[in-house]
Amino acid sequence: AVSSSPIPVPQPPPTAAAQQLDELLADLGHMQSKLSGQAAGVPTEPSLDNMLGSLTRDLQELGITATPAGVCASCRKPIAGKVLTALGKTWHPEHFTCARCGQGLDSQPFFEQGGRAFCEEDYHQAFSPCCAYCAGSIREKVLTALDQTWHPEHFFCAHCGKVFGDEGFLERNGKPYCRQDFLAMFAPKCQGCERPVTDNYLSALQGVWHPECFVCTECLSGFAGGSFFELDGRPYCELHFHQRQGTICHGCGRPVTGRCITAAGRKYHPEHFVCTYCLGRLQKGTFRECGDKMYCQACHDKLFL
């Protein structure tokens, strides 16, 4: 009988073996991460670390060496299988998580702050400026005003709610107002027209006035020389002030400002208190009245007796 020696089974190429090992170690590593939440002191039989160590030694005896892809920055263990590179470090994909909420970041965008990774929501909550109106985080355009930050659409007039245009805003007690509402609410009002006074003004009668509004209340004429008369808080020219006061001379129709004679309920300048017929000056108590006119005794008797 002819004996024949067994034909050795050729070993797979090292690259294929290494690939299989990587896949196996990755699966075992993933299983280990799932079991890592078990209570401390409850061992697994056999432990996955021991299984991985034994498998590595057995493969090394067969001449197959698996080189770790790196050390995980989170668990500090070698990475066999899939590796994630971020922040200048290597990670097990399942260990690259948000530093605040623990959400996995291997398949979504992340933000870096202080060498740590954050999901989008937690990053903005922790580090983005806060809107002074809605208290929400500002993720895009930020407007800075009144020593605070705002969403541009939330910086509006505190009274009417309109967003400010090119004319800007005016501030009162830490709140922004459009020009129209600011003047209507806070500017002094003209005593004549009750509209806001914004530039040139006159100060008189314990108030402010537009120059064009400071006129006689009766005839609306301006005051020549700046002099005026006041009655019940309103300005008057001399003529209409005396008309309101009842101090117009019945003889000449002009104001009585000095000595005054009162007769028959009317006022006269002394020189205008005369007989209607002879124009002689009358003395109080020595005149006669007839038909709303004054006469001396002689003329009255001559004309009417």
ABEGO torsion letter per residue (X at the ends): XBBBBBBBBBBBBAAAAAAAAAAAAAAAAAAAAAAAABBBGBBBOBBAAAAAAAAAAAAAAAGBBBBBAEBBAAAGBBBBEBBBBBGGBBBBAAABBBAAAGBBAAABBBBBBGGBBBBAAAAAAAABBBBAAAGBBBABBBBBBGGBBBBAAABBBAAAGBBBBAAEBBBBGGBBBBAAAAAAAABBBBAAAGBBBABBBBBBGGBBBBAAABBBAAAGBBBBGGBBBBBGGBBBBAAAAAAAAGABBAAAGBBBABBBBBBGGBBBBAAABBBAAAGBBBBBGABBBBGGBBBBAAAAAAAAX
